[in-house]
Structures are given as structure tokens and as C-alpha cells.
Amino acid sequence: MNSNIITIDGPSGGGKSTVSQMLATHLHYTYLDTGAMYRAVGIKIIRSKIDENDQEALNQLLTDIDLRLSTDDSGTKVFIDNDDVSQAIRTAEMGMVASRVSAIPAVRRTLTTLQQEMGQQGKIVAEGRDMGTVVFPNAPHKFYLDATAEERARRRHLQLQEKGEASDYQNLLQQIIKRDHDDSSRDLAPLKAADDAIIIDSSTMDAEAVVRFMLDRINAC
């Protein structure tokens, strides 16, 4: 068991990315953004114009895929075939695509293997949907970060407005509710808290408070 792996799972919009990056920075760990990896596969599938149900074409795409993450002072960058897709994958629509393709067994197997290989170096904060249940089941520090659907939609709505992008709160809320249902009800690696995960409801907590709570629990072990 690698004692330097911290997993943070939870639904979309719960603040996992922000908290994971802050925690990794504080601990001088590597931030493993697994959600971005599924979004990247999704955008590759769309750009390749293949049918997600075409198993042969999908297997070929996964065999040839060139996916990598790079972290610098500006955050995590995601590359597909040396193309920086960091911004292109950060849309609500790509989030729905990621949820859909992550339920495909071949995609799941490929990325789980890649994530576990990345985790072998240790000192990582792994963020996703099944980090503590499937990818790193023996990680010593597991957290499940949640918030109400309404609060998560509100946060996303504000983020988009701050970027000057059009946003409809009710539409965002419905997307989040649907994605929660899809992620938690699928047969393959459903969204759920690991039995030994510490569950945090961040509905009334800011990111700094969540990180402080996590650090207190990590340091207490």
C-alpha cells in the first residue's frame, strides 16, 4: 500500500478540483485530475467521429490514444495527441459526455490502468468518482466531497458568469441532477463513497475550510 495517496471522490460540482489542487499544493503532491482524463477521451471520440457503441473502433482509439497531463503554476493542462484541450473539455456538455463514456468498460479499464501507473510514484492527490473504491482501494486517506445539487449549480452558474459566459441556473441544475443519477446508477464503478471514506458536505463550507479539515484528519493519522 502506498501511504502517500489521497483520494477525493464526489459528484460533479462539489468543489473537488479546487480542493484537490489546494491540498496537493500544500503537501507538495501531484494533483491527478482523473475527471479531465475522461473528458479528454470524450473529446477524442467526438473529434474522431466514431460511434461509442462501435467496440472495434473504440478499442483502436484507446490503443492509439496519446493522453497526458502536465502541471505548472497555471494549473493542470490536458493534452490529446499533443493538442492542448484543457479549455475545450471544461464545458457542461463535455461533462455529460465524460459521464457517458466513463461507463464504457473499455474506457474504464484503459484509464484505470493509466491512473494506477501514475499513482505508483506516490505523493498524489487523486480526484474523481471511483478513486477510493476502484482505482486506489488501499489508499490510507479517502475523502468524499459532496454538496447539495442546488449549491453545486449555484457555484457553476457564478463561475460561468465571472468568465463572461452565458449561463442558465435551472438548466445547470437539471444537468447536475441527471449526471448524479447517471453516475450513481450505472453498473460499472458507480459513484459512491468508499466504506472507509470521510464524507464532507461542503454546502456551507468554502474551499479553505474543507482543506483545513482534510489536513487535520490526515495529520491525525
Secondary structure by P-SEA (a helix, b strand, c coil): ccccbbbbbbccccaaaaaaaaaaaaacbbbbcaaaaaaaaaaaaaaacccccaaaaaaaaaaacccccccccccbbbbccccccccccccaaaaaaaaaaaacaaaaaaaaaaaaaaacccccccccccccccccccccbbbbbbbcaaaaaaaaaaaaaaacbbbbaaaaaaaaaaaaaaaaccccccccccccbbbbbcccccaaaaaaaaaaaaaac
